Amino acid sequence: MRRNIPVSGLSLTLSLMLLSSTQPLFAQSNEFNFSSTRRSSVNADNQTSLKLHNNGFGIGQTPAHSSHDRADQILSQYKRPLDESNQHASMPITSVTEQHLALESAISVAANQADAVSGNSQVQQQNHATNYDAYGLGYDSCGSDLGFDRQPCRLFPRGCRGWQFSGWLQTGYHTGSDGLLNDRPDEFNLHQGWFTIDRQALTGGGWDWGFRIDTVYGTDAYFLQSLGNNPGNWDFQNGLDHGEYAWAIPQLYGEVQYNNFILRGGHFLANFNYESFQSPRNFFYSRSYASVLAAPITMTGVVASYDDGCNIWSAGYITGWDTGFDQFGNGGAFYGRYERRLSNQSSLSYTTSLGDFGRRGDGYAHSIAYNRNFGCRWNYVCETTYLQSELPAGGNNDNVGITQYLTYRWSNKLDAGQRLEWWKSDINVLGSQSTYAYTAGLNYRVISNINIRPEVRYNWGSSFNSAETSTAIFGVDAVLQF
């Protein structure tokens, strides 16, 4: 389907406003793009590239005041743990402003394809088919006003050479512990103060290069540290813990790109499950069991990826799970991912890792996720997750789960969603038994940079760690991107 936006009096007025400005009206986001900036002549058939999010494993315990004590808590159990891919249509450039916008669009597309390296071809559950014209204004394929939302405005727009400083602040409150990340009830927590400096490699123009470094401060930083390391290496037990809060460096990598082929090396997020450890990418404030307990959070290694427009292949070698420029024992494993874009409305992905995970033992893990849009408002996701490993201290660790999401876009500011989980794991208090959870929540976008996410979560079945079962937990957080 081809949808054109005519150049009307409003478009002409916006053009004159842009031409008189020394800065672009909107700066494209590397963290939260649904699609690349486009002129109205772009074919809408290429607009939607559904994604599936990241995460890893790990039980959220209340951080200990001693780094050593906290490490013993986490390592005695388990721990857990981005950016997109789109087609870019060439466009005639008629002004300096449009040249700047075209460059930003190319950089945005480069960010999308670069993120396919580690499985980041993911979109939020509430995403619908949204395009952006040359002025950053949105429209969707159904012609409704749902698409008229804007990408987060950046304090430091990406420069002409592709460099950018960006990030977000996430703060939240919850009435009970879910046994995962939200384990400090009845307190206002700074979960993530996330800061990024990066340069995106441009696609489609031969060779280019890029890099990225992320630092995080907050209660979630304990789970982003390289807990698979030997103590004292990189950011694990290395003086970065400060009571209930900590620092982490979850990403530091470089990459080279030739057209649609990307080679990334260094330390980066695992991007294993549908949900992500990067808070703005998730619909819900809380995390699913599968995203926390069944996969790595971070990896160190080399991963190559190729995107032909309909398929994404990724494969590489990693030095175990949750390692940061280190190797625990003989840790060494394979990481692979395949995603198939079934249509403009759906995708199917398979992500796997097998080998020596280091502290997590020898084993095999996978995530299979199906993502489907129904019209412009509804989105459904079903993910199955499996992990089997032989622990270094002996014994087996078997985990299996199914997580389903259904979200509805009520308006360009308000979304509603629900999540249903079944999880069976050997690390439950009473052994291998089933745990269930149902979560219902809202997303309210005050402005493009601020999202407020209230939710109610209900857990039942077998309990583990500090989870409160058969009890409703209310939580609300706010995410400010900059």
Secondary structure, 3 states (H helix, E strand, C coil): CCCCCCCCHHHHHHHHHHHCCCCCCCCCCCCCCCCCECCCCCCHHHCCCCCCCCCCEECCCCCCCCHHHHHHHHHCCCECCCCCCCCCCCCCCCCHHHHHHHHHHHHHHHHHHHHHHHCCCCCCCCCCCEEECCCCCEEECCCCHHHCCCCCCCCCCCCCCCEEEEEEEEEEEECCCCCCCCCCCCCCEEEEEEEEEEECCCCCCCEEEEEEEEEEEECCHHHHCCCCCCCCCCCCCCCCEECCEEEEEEEEEEEEEECCEEEEEEEEECCCCCCCCCHHHCCCCCCCHHHHHCCCCEEEEEEEEEECCCEEEEEEEECCCCCCCCCCCCCEEEEEEEEEEEECCEEEEEEEEEEECHHHCEEEEEEEEEEEEECCCEEEEEEEEEEEEECCCCCEEEEEEEEEEEEEECCCCEEEEEEEEEEEECCCCCCCEEEEEEEEEEEEEEECCEEEEEEEEEEEECCCCCCCCCEEEEEEEEEEEC
